[in-house]
Amino acid sequence: MKSYIAPRWLAWLLKKFGFLAITLPPLGVFFVNQWDEKSALYKHELVHWEQYKKMGLINFYLTYLWYQVRYGYQNNPMEIEARQ
């Protein structure tokens, strides 16, 4: 998994919605601030990366979007898995 500091525009967008990182397959994971590979946030995003690898690119995005619409962020099964 490639990890990056988010470009200014993406960092602004993430912070606007209350997030500190985002997984954008196949590009990588983008963090608002410097990250630590032992942090809970890094591990959370790593779970999303593994979900992408298992599901494939299109299925990952479609499933994630469907869950967001159906369950919302907090109850999205992919987010629940990443939080555990």
Secondary structure, 3 states (H helix, E strand, C coil): CCEEECCHHHHHHHHHCCCCEEEECCCEEEECCCCCCCCHHHHHHHHHHHHHHHHCHHHHHHHHHHHHHHHHHHHCHHHHHHHC
